[in-house]
Amino acid sequence: MARTRVTVLPEALRAWRKVADVTQHQLGKEADCSDTLIALIEIGRRQPSEDTANRISEALTARLGFPLPVEAFATIEGDAVEVAS
């Protein structure tokens, strides 16, 4: 099955979160995900779904007061193939 693959650049996400002056807990709440997920993304142990990455982008945009596209902290590759293991 084809799907979109999102690869977050952990340092970039952490930097934008700090610029927005928001904690991992606050960002998780505003992006409708757990603060644990935000922490795991920031240390490179997890990658978010495209939907979650978009919600993080929207939450940061609201905090910053200017549009912050997902591409500011992640790369998105379309039609990635998910291989069953």
Phi, psi and omega in degrees: 000132179277145177206172179268138179249129179250129176239110181278141173268101189309316182295324180291317179297315180299317181297315179294324178296319180291320176300321180285354179055053181229141178280166175300320179298312181296316180296317178301315180297315182287335179263007179057047173212174184278154174294332176297318178297316178301315180298316180294324177295317182292338177259005175080016181268345178221154173240137181280162170289167177299319180298314179295318178300320178294321178294322176297316178300315179296320179294318178292322177301315180297321180289320185282330182084010173213156183297129175238099181291155178307324183297348177288339180223007182205161170250145181236126179242122179278157176058034172292144182261125178271124181255126178290137180253000000 
